[in-house]
């Protein structure tokens, strides 16, 4: 197991790669951290802090939507490298009824994934019947929908 200092160095490397919006460096940093036995839970927490910091930068207009979009894309891709959370906090169905809300859905999805929820993303421009069928199948704890 890596020392606390070494773990923090791995997490900082992940953070730096993400804040440079470099997918490949972020992926490499995550793989190195996992190879050094940094727990997936700590890496998920790191991504939650990165997204939180990015949202603050968006509020101050230091970042714009493409910055946030890049980070959600990195987060979602790297999530597949991590071990599943030890405990699933609940099941969530997420969808939009129109493509206009795609980015907001992606941001919420990343935060929920990092927090240990099991997500079922139905995508964009989803018909109500598709949501109803998935609810019957999955029996979610939370349903996140966005529509105009």
LINSUL-V943431 format. One record per residue. N is the residue number from 1. NEAR is the number of other ideal C-beta (glycine too) atoms within 8 Angstrom. D_CENTER is the distance of its C-alpha to the mean C-alpha in Angstrom with 1 decimal. Layout:
N_NEAR_D_CENTER / N_NEAR_D_CENTER
This chain:
1_3_25.5 / 2_9_24.7 / 3_6_26.1 / 4_6_24.1 / 5_6_25.0 / 6_9_23.9 / 7_13_20.5 / 8_8_20.0 / 9_8_21.2 / 10_14_18.6 / 11_13_15.8 / 12_8_17.5 / 13_11_17.8 / 14_16_14.0 / 15_11_13.8 / 16_9_16.7 / 17_12_15.6 / 18_14_12.4 / 19_9_14.6 / 20_7_17.1 / 21_9_14.5 / 22_8_15.8 / 23_10_13.7 / 24_6_16.6 / 25_9_17.2 / 26_13_13.6 / 27_11_13.8 / 28_9_17.3 / 29_13_16.4 / 30_13_13.9 / 31_9_16.7 / 32_10_19.3 / 33_14_17.6 / 34_12_17.4 / 35_6_21.0 / 36_10_22.0 / 37_7_20.8 / 38_11_18.1 / 39_6_16.4 / 40_10_13.0 / 41_8_12.6 / 42_10_13.5 / 43_16_11.1 / 44_15_8.1 / 45_9_10.2 / 46_11_10.7 / 47_15_7.2 / 48_11_7.5 / 49_9_10.9 / 50_14_10.2 / 51_15_8.3 / 52_8_11.2 / 53_9_13.7 / 54_13_12.7 / 55_10_13.1 / 56_8_16.4 / 57_10_17.5 / 58_13_17.0 / 59_6_19.2 / 60_6_21.8 / 61_6_21.6 / 62_5_20.9 / 63_8_17.9 / 64_7_18.0 / 65_7_15.7 / 66_6_15.6 / 67_12_14.3 / 68_14_11.3 / 69_10_11.0 / 70_10_11.3 / 71_14_8.6 / 72_14_6.0 / 73_10_8.0 / 74_12_8.2 / 75_15_4.7 / 76_11_4.9 / 77_9_8.5 / 78_13_8.5 / 79_12_6.8 / 80_5_10.2 / 81_8_12.2 / 82_11_11.5 / 83_4_13.8 / 84_6_12.9 / 85_10_13.1 / 86_4_16.8 / 87_5_16.7 / 88_9_14.9 / 89_7_15.0 / 90_9_15.6 / 91_12_15.1 / 92_14_13.5 / 93_15_14.7 / 94_14_13.1 / 95_15_15.1 / 96_16_17.0 / 97_11_20.8 / 98_10_20.9 / 99_7_19.0 / 100_6_19.5 / 101_13_16.5 / 102_9_14.0 / 103_10_12.1 / 104_9_11.9 / 105_15_10.7 / 106_12_7.8 / 107_12_7.0 / 108_10_7.8 / 109_13_5.9 / 110_15_2.3 / 111_10_5.1 / 112_12_6.8 / 113_12_5.2 / 114_13_5.4 / 115_9_8.7 / 116_8_10.1 / 117_12_10.5 / 118_7_11.6 / 119_10_10.5 / 120_11_13.1 / 121_8_12.2 / 122_10_15.8 / 123_7_15.1 / 124_10_17.2 / 125_7_20.9 / 126_11_20.9 / 127_5_24.3 / 128_7_24.9 / 129_6_26.6 / 130_10_23.5 / 131_14_21.6 / 132_8_24.7 / 133_8_25.0 / 134_12_21.5 / 135_11_22.1 / 136_7_25.3 / 137_6_23.8 / 138_9_20.8 / 139_6_22.1 / 140_12_18.8 / 141_5_18.7 / 142_9_16.8 / 143_9_17.0 / 144_11_15.1 / 145_9_17.2 / 146_10_18.0 / 147_7_21.4 / 148_5_24.2
